[in-house]
Amino acid sequence: MTWEELEKAAKACRRCALCETRTNLVFGVGVRDAQVMFIGEGPGENEDLQGEPFVGRGGQLLDTMLEIIGLDRRKNIYIANIVKCRPPRNRDPLGTEQEACIGWLRAQIGLVRPRIIVCLGRIAAQVIIKPDFKITQEHGVFFDVDGIQCTALYHPAALLRDPRKKPDTFVDLKALQAKILELCPDTYKRS
Ligand code: URA
């Protein structure tokens, strides 16, 4: 399937009830052959309205975090979510909604073919890395999942709620930068 076919099919998706309340399906943003992919949980209100991941306050913080290690959503990474439509009142996506939606993300990962995946928050890490992933204990640790180096950072919304987590995230970002320089330094040649 091509990117165009995948995006068109996703945007017509009615596999779960979230399609009834969405304004926009939030497909993904960034460089479609990036070597580093970021995966969030699901769209919030601003993302639903604008059709792009991480555009609210959390998104601004994410952009700052990316900038610290030379990453940019329009230049050298791809960003998508576990679920593509906003859960009402920003509740966690249900297991059934995640199951209905995950095929779209798996197809995106298949097209991007990243060397590194960075999960944002516990929910993404439990889907991508392992079901019992503990974000407070395992953030910043790299796991080999089917040949892809996968790690998780605290979700930007969690950092906004509890800024005391920011120093840990800075350490994790520097470790991520080192991993990128080791595995896919060309990431930094893209501008
Ligand atoms: N939180 C997420 O996990 N994803 C978004 O796109 C926005 C907020």
py3Dmol code that shows the C-alpha trace and the ligand (Angstrom):
import py3Dmol

protein = """\
ATOM      1  CA  MET A   1       0.000   0.000   0.000  1.00  0.00           C
ATOM      2  CA  THR A   2       1.292   3.514  -0.772  1.00  0.00           C
ATOM      3  CA  TRP A   3       1.187   6.419   1.676  1.00  0.00           C
ATOM      4  CA  GLU A   4      -1.579   8.040  -0.355  1.00  0.00           C
ATOM      5  CA  GLU A   5      -3.700   4.857  -0.330  1.00  0.00           C
ATOM      6  CA  LEU A   6      -3.105   4.359   3.407  1.00  0.00           C
ATOM      7  CA  GLU A   7      -4.000   7.936   4.328  1.00  0.00           C
ATOM      8  CA  LYS A   8      -7.143   7.888   2.189  1.00  0.00           C
ATOM      9  CA  ALA A   9      -8.294   4.582   3.726  1.00  0.00           C
ATOM     10  CA  ALA A  10      -7.542   5.749   7.284  1.00  0.00           C
ATOM     11  CA  LYS A  11      -9.452   8.980   6.794  1.00  0.00           C
ATOM     12  CA  ALA A  12     -12.537   6.977   5.817  1.00  0.00           C
ATOM     13  CA  CYS A  13     -12.172   4.655   8.863  1.00  0.00           C
ATOM     14  CA  ARG A  14     -15.300   3.696  10.804  1.00  0.00           C
ATOM     15  CA  ARG A  15     -13.819   0.768  12.746  1.00  0.00           C
ATOM     16  CA  CYS A  16     -14.808   2.168  16.161  1.00  0.00           C
ATOM     17  CA  ALA A  17     -17.191   4.699  17.706  1.00  0.00           C
ATOM     18  CA  LEU A  18     -14.545   7.453  17.901  1.00  0.00           C
ATOM     19  CA  CYS A  19     -15.318   8.191  14.238  1.00  0.00           C
ATOM     20  CA  GLU A  20     -18.737   9.504  15.330  1.00  0.00           C
ATOM     21  CA  THR A  21     -17.295  12.315  17.439  1.00  0.00           C
ATOM     22  CA  ARG A  22     -14.099  13.251  15.567  1.00  0.00           C
ATOM     23  CA  THR A  23     -13.667  16.528  13.715  1.00  0.00           C
ATOM     24  CA  ASN A  24     -10.562  15.264  11.914  1.00  0.00           C
ATOM     25  CA  LEU A  25      -8.774  11.942  11.870  1.00  0.00           C
ATOM     26  CA  VAL A  26      -5.194  12.733  12.936  1.00  0.00           C
ATOM     27  CA  PHE A  27      -3.083  10.603  10.606  1.00  0.00           C
ATOM     28  CA  GLY A  28       0.489  11.731  11.306  1.00  0.00           C
ATOM     29  CA  VAL A  29       3.044  14.386  10.460  1.00  0.00           C
ATOM     30  CA  GLY A  30       6.631  14.584   9.351  1.00  0.00           C
ATOM     31  CA  VAL A  31       9.145  12.925   7.091  1.00  0.00           C
ATOM     32  CA  ARG A  32       7.743   9.710   5.662  1.00  0.00           C
ATOM     33  CA  ASP A  33      11.113   7.957   5.399  1.00  0.00           C
ATOM     34  CA  ALA A  34      12.498   9.247   8.715  1.00  0.00           C
ATOM     35  CA  GLN A  35      14.829   6.985  10.686  1.00  0.00           C
ATOM     36  CA  VAL A  36      13.295   8.110  13.975  1.00  0.00           C
ATOM     37  CA  MET A  37       9.572   7.830  14.692  1.00  0.00           C
ATOM     38  CA  PHE A  38       7.668   9.245  17.690  1.00  0.00           C
ATOM     39  CA  ILE A  39       4.406   7.651  18.823  1.00  0.00           C
ATOM     40  CA  GLY A  40       1.885   9.341  21.125  1.00  0.00           C
ATOM     41  CA  GLU A  41      -1.351   8.129  22.623  1.00  0.00           C
ATOM     42  CA  GLY A  42      -4.129   9.874  20.756  1.00  0.00           C
ATOM     43  CA  PRO A  43      -5.356  13.305  19.666  1.00  0.00           C
ATOM     44  CA  GLY A  44      -6.630  15.900  22.132  1.00  0.00           C
ATOM     45  CA  GLU A  45      -8.948  18.792  21.390  1.00  0.00           C
ATOM     46  CA  ASN A  46      -6.498  20.943  19.423  1.00  0.00           C
ATOM     47  CA  GLU A  47      -5.234  17.978  17.414  1.00  0.00           C
ATOM     48  CA  ASP A  48      -8.822  16.969  16.585  1.00  0.00           C
ATOM     49  CA  LEU A  49      -9.546  20.507  15.389  1.00  0.00           C
ATOM     50  CA  GLN A  50      -6.346  20.929  13.355  1.00  0.00           C
ATOM     51  CA  GLY A  51      -5.800  17.348  12.136  1.00  0.00           C
ATOM     52  CA  GLU A  52      -2.158  17.256  13.254  1.00  0.00           C
ATOM     53  CA  PRO A  53      -0.551  15.434  16.233  1.00  0.00           C
ATOM     54  CA  PHE A  54       0.794  17.397  19.202  1.00  0.00           C
ATOM     55  CA  VAL A  55      -0.273  20.945  18.398  1.00  0.00           C
ATOM     56  CA  GLY A  56      -1.558  22.019  21.845  1.00  0.00           C
ATOM     57  CA  ARG A  57       0.493  23.034  24.899  1.00  0.00           C
ATOM     58  CA  GLY A  58       1.967  19.536  25.107  1.00  0.00           C
ATOM     59  CA  GLY A  59       2.903  19.815  21.458  1.00  0.00           C
ATOM     60  CA  GLN A  60       4.773  23.062  22.064  1.00  0.00           C
ATOM     61  CA  LEU A  61       6.712  21.358  24.841  1.00  0.00           C
ATOM     62  CA  LEU A  62       7.406  18.391  22.553  1.00  0.00           C
ATOM     63  CA  ASP A  63       8.791  20.731  19.887  1.00  0.00           C
ATOM     64  CA  THR A  64      11.116  22.273  22.488  1.00  0.00           C
ATOM     65  CA  MET A  65      12.260  18.813  23.620  1.00  0.00           C
ATOM     66  CA  LEU A  66      12.948  17.869  20.000  1.00  0.00           C
ATOM     67  CA  GLU A  67      14.867  21.082  19.372  1.00  0.00           C
ATOM     68  CA  ILE A  68      17.190  20.373  22.324  1.00  0.00           C
ATOM     69  CA  ILE A  69      18.516  17.320  20.449  1.00  0.00           C
ATOM     70  CA  GLY A  70      18.358  18.690  16.897  1.00  0.00           C
ATOM     71  CA  LEU A  71      15.070  17.110  15.833  1.00  0.00           C
ATOM     72  CA  ASP A  72      12.245  18.823  13.984  1.00  0.00           C
ATOM     73  CA  ARG A  73       8.840  17.390  13.031  1.00  0.00           C
ATOM     74  CA  ARG A  74       9.083  18.865   9.529  1.00  0.00           C
ATOM     75  CA  LYS A  75      12.716  17.897   8.830  1.00  0.00           C
ATOM     76  CA  ASN A  76      13.904  14.615  10.288  1.00  0.00           C
ATOM     77  CA  ILE A  77      11.255  12.626  12.202  1.00  0.00           C
ATOM     78  CA  TYR A  78       7.748  11.207  11.773  1.00  0.00           C
ATOM     79  CA  ILE A  79       5.063  11.518  14.484  1.00  0.00           C
ATOM     80  CA  ALA A  80       1.883   9.449  14.826  1.00  0.00           C
ATOM     81  CA  ASN A  81      -0.455   8.197  17.552  1.00  0.00           C
ATOM     82  CA  ILE A  82      -1.777   4.843  18.775  1.00  0.00           C
ATOM     83  CA  VAL A  83      -5.356   5.983  18.120  1.00  0.00           C
ATOM     84  CA  LYS A  84      -6.098   8.399  15.309  1.00  0.00           C
ATOM     85  CA  CYS A  85      -9.337   9.921  16.594  1.00  0.00           C
ATOM     86  CA  ARG A  86      -9.889  11.922  19.776  1.00  0.00           C
ATOM     87  CA  PRO A  87     -11.379  10.035  22.721  1.00  0.00           C
ATOM     88  CA  PRO A  88     -14.193  12.160  24.222  1.00  0.00           C
ATOM     89  CA  ARG A  89     -13.071  14.448  27.077  1.00  0.00           C
ATOM     90  CA  ASN A  90      -9.497  13.203  26.470  1.00  0.00           C
ATOM     91  CA  ARG A  91     -10.062   9.949  28.358  1.00  0.00           C
ATOM     92  CA  ASP A  92      -7.576   7.112  27.785  1.00  0.00           C
ATOM     93  CA  PRO A  93      -8.373   5.197  24.601  1.00  0.00           C
ATOM     94  CA  LEU A  94     -10.196   1.935  25.388  1.00  0.00           C
ATOM     95  CA  GLY A  95      -8.519  -1.392  24.620  1.00  0.00           C
ATOM     96  CA  THR A  96     -11.144  -2.038  21.945  1.00  0.00           C
ATOM     97  CA  GLU A  97     -10.409   1.351  20.333  1.00  0.00           C
ATOM     98  CA  GLN A  98      -6.672   0.673  20.382  1.00  0.00           C
ATOM     99  CA  GLU A  99      -7.225  -2.740  18.786  1.00  0.00           C
ATOM    100  CA  ALA A 100      -9.481  -1.278  16.114  1.00  0.00           C
ATOM    101  CA  CYS A 101      -6.917   1.403  15.273  1.00  0.00           C
ATOM    102  CA  ILE A 102      -3.519  -0.240  15.650  1.00  0.00           C
ATOM    103  CA  GLY A 103      -3.468  -1.592  12.090  1.00  0.00           C
ATOM    104  CA  TRP A 104      -3.126   1.960  10.735  1.00  0.00           C
ATOM    105  CA  LEU A 105      -0.070   2.600  12.910  1.00  0.00           C
ATOM    106  CA  ARG A 106       1.469  -0.788  12.051  1.00  0.00           C
ATOM    107  CA  ALA A 107       1.083   0.084   8.368  1.00  0.00           C
ATOM    108  CA  GLN A 108       2.711   3.491   8.965  1.00  0.00           C
ATOM    109  CA  ILE A 109       5.644   1.844  10.769  1.00  0.00           C
ATOM    110  CA  GLY A 110       5.944  -0.564   7.810  1.00  0.00           C
ATOM    111  CA  LEU A 111       6.196   2.353   5.381  1.00  0.00           C
ATOM    112  CA  VAL A 112       8.514   4.559   7.479  1.00  0.00           C
ATOM    113  CA  ARG A 113      10.789   1.620   8.449  1.00  0.00           C
ATOM    114  CA  PRO A 114      12.366   3.567  11.366  1.00  0.00           C
ATOM    115  CA  ARG A 115      15.581   2.471  13.101  1.00  0.00           C
ATOM    116  CA  ILE A 116      14.376   4.008  16.367  1.00  0.00           C
ATOM    117  CA  ILE A 117      10.882   4.394  17.855  1.00  0.00           C
ATOM    118  CA  VAL A 118      10.258   6.800  20.736  1.00  0.00           C
ATOM    119  CA  CYS A 119       7.018   6.208  22.628  1.00  0.00           C
ATOM    120  CA  LEU A 120       5.525   9.234  24.349  1.00  0.00           C
ATOM    121  CA  GLY A 121       3.980   8.058  27.600  1.00  0.00           C
ATOM    122  CA  ARG A 122       2.887   4.795  29.151  1.00  0.00           C
ATOM    123  CA  ILE A 123       0.044   3.891  26.814  1.00  0.00           C
ATOM    124  CA  ALA A 124       2.166   3.996  23.660  1.00  0.00           C
ATOM    125  CA  ALA A 125       4.985   2.124  25.418  1.00  0.00           C
ATOM    126  CA  GLN A 126       2.630  -0.632  26.570  1.00  0.00           C
ATOM    127  CA  VAL A 127       1.396  -1.146  23.018  1.00  0.00           C
ATOM    128  CA  ILE A 128       4.738  -0.863  21.221  1.00  0.00           C
ATOM    129  CA  ILE A 129       7.265  -2.215  23.751  1.00  0.00           C
ATOM    130  CA  LYS A 130       5.496  -4.544  26.211  1.00  0.00           C
ATOM    131  CA  PRO A 131       2.114  -4.707  27.979  1.00  0.00           C
ATOM    132  CA  ASP A 132       3.598  -4.375  31.480  1.00  0.00           C
ATOM    133  CA  PHE A 133       5.837  -1.395  30.637  1.00  0.00           C
ATOM    134  CA  LYS A 134       6.346   0.791  33.745  1.00  0.00           C
ATOM    135  CA  ILE A 135       7.000   4.356  32.650  1.00  0.00           C
ATOM    136  CA  THR A 136       8.435   5.548  35.980  1.00  0.00           C
ATOM    137  CA  GLN A 137      10.976   2.719  36.046  1.00  0.00           C
ATOM    138  CA  GLU A 138      11.671   2.099  32.365  1.00  0.00           C
ATOM    139  CA  HIS A 139      11.590   5.526  30.659  1.00  0.00           C
ATOM    140  CA  GLY A 140      14.793   6.090  28.697  1.00  0.00           C
ATOM    141  CA  VAL A 141      15.662   2.366  28.488  1.00  0.00           C
ATOM    142  CA  PHE A 142      16.091   0.934  24.973  1.00  0.00           C
ATOM    143  CA  PHE A 143      14.392  -2.339  23.992  1.00  0.00           C
ATOM    144  CA  ASP A 144      14.908  -4.286  20.758  1.00  0.00           C
ATOM    145  CA  VAL A 145      11.448  -4.924  19.308  1.00  0.00           C
ATOM    146  CA  ASP A 146      11.632  -6.863  16.018  1.00  0.00           C
ATOM    147  CA  GLY A 147      14.968  -5.223  15.200  1.00  0.00           C
ATOM    148  CA  ILE A 148      13.834  -1.677  15.997  1.00  0.00           C
ATOM    149  CA  GLN A 149      15.370   0.126  18.976  1.00  0.00           C
ATOM    150  CA  CYS A 150      12.396   1.319  21.026  1.00  0.00           C
ATOM    151  CA  THR A 151      12.328   3.590  24.055  1.00  0.00           C
ATOM    152  CA  ALA A 152       9.819   5.745  25.933  1.00  0.00           C
ATOM    153  CA  LEU A 153       9.841   9.253  27.345  1.00  0.00           C
ATOM    154  CA  TYR A 154       7.391  10.762  29.792  1.00  0.00           C
ATOM    155  CA  HIS A 155       4.419  12.150  27.874  1.00  0.00           C
ATOM    156  CA  PRO A 156       4.668  15.956  27.427  1.00  0.00           C
ATOM    157  CA  ALA A 157       1.308  16.341  29.222  1.00  0.00           C
ATOM    158  CA  ALA A 158       2.797  14.494  32.220  1.00  0.00           C
ATOM    159  CA  LEU A 159       5.764  16.896  32.180  1.00  0.00           C
ATOM    160  CA  LEU A 160       3.372  19.852  32.168  1.00  0.00           C
ATOM    161  CA  ARG A 161       1.486  18.378  35.130  1.00  0.00           C
ATOM    162  CA  ASP A 162       4.670  17.516  37.046  1.00  0.00           C
ATOM    163  CA  PRO A 163       7.733  19.563  35.992  1.00  0.00           C
ATOM    164  CA  ARG A 164       9.845  17.632  38.535  1.00  0.00           C
ATOM    165  CA  LYS A 165      10.022  14.915  35.861  1.00  0.00           C
ATOM    166  CA  LYS A 166      11.829  17.249  33.439  1.00  0.00           C
ATOM    167  CA  PRO A 167      15.432  16.540  34.576  1.00  0.00           C
ATOM    168  CA  ASP A 168      14.911  12.787  33.969  1.00  0.00           C
ATOM    169  CA  THR A 169      13.546  13.587  30.533  1.00  0.00           C
ATOM    170  CA  PHE A 170      16.565  15.730  29.723  1.00  0.00           C
ATOM    171  CA  VAL A 171      18.815  12.755  30.520  1.00  0.00           C
ATOM    172  CA  ASP A 172      16.596  10.498  28.351  1.00  0.00           C
ATOM    173  CA  LEU A 173      16.752  12.995  25.476  1.00  0.00           C
ATOM    174  CA  LYS A 174      20.558  13.078  25.591  1.00  0.00           C
ATOM    175  CA  ALA A 175      20.616   9.242  25.574  1.00  0.00           C
ATOM    176  CA  LEU A 176      18.269   9.306  22.581  1.00  0.00           C
ATOM    177  CA  GLN A 177      20.546  11.759  20.793  1.00  0.00           C
ATOM    178  CA  ALA A 178      23.526   9.456  21.430  1.00  0.00           C
ATOM    179  CA  LYS A 179      21.540   6.464  20.079  1.00  0.00           C
ATOM    180  CA  ILE A 180      20.624   8.425  16.940  1.00  0.00           C
ATOM    181  CA  LEU A 181      24.265   9.405  16.413  1.00  0.00           C
ATOM    182  CA  GLU A 182      25.236   5.735  16.802  1.00  0.00           C
ATOM    183  CA  LEU A 183      22.543   4.140  14.610  1.00  0.00           C
ATOM    184  CA  CYS A 184      21.375   6.750  12.135  1.00  0.00           C
ATOM    185  CA  PRO A 185      23.546   9.879  12.125  1.00  0.00           C
ATOM    186  CA  ASP A 186      22.106  10.845   8.716  1.00  0.00           C
ATOM    187  CA  THR A 187      19.082  12.060  10.681  1.00  0.00           C
ATOM    188  CA  TYR A 188      21.147  15.138  11.435  1.00  0.00           C
ATOM    189  CA  LYS A 189      22.025  15.762   7.800  1.00  0.00           C
ATOM    190  CA  ARG A 190      18.394  16.412   6.869  1.00  0.00           C
ATOM    191  CA  SER A 191      17.273  19.997   6.796  1.00  0.00           C
TER     192      SER A 191
END
"""
ligand_1 = """\
8
URA
N -1.266 13.679 23.093
C -0.942 12.620 22.321
O -0.607 11.565 22.827
N -0.991 12.785 20.992
C -1.325 13.923 20.405
O -1.340 13.982 19.186
C -1.649 15.014 21.232
C -1.616 14.873 22.566
"""
view = py3Dmol.view(width=600, height=400)
view.addModel(protein, "pdb")
view.setStyle({"model": 0}, {"cartoon": {"style": "trace"}})
view.addModel(ligand_1, "xyz")
view.setStyle({"model": 1}, {"stick": {}})
view.zoomTo()
view.show()
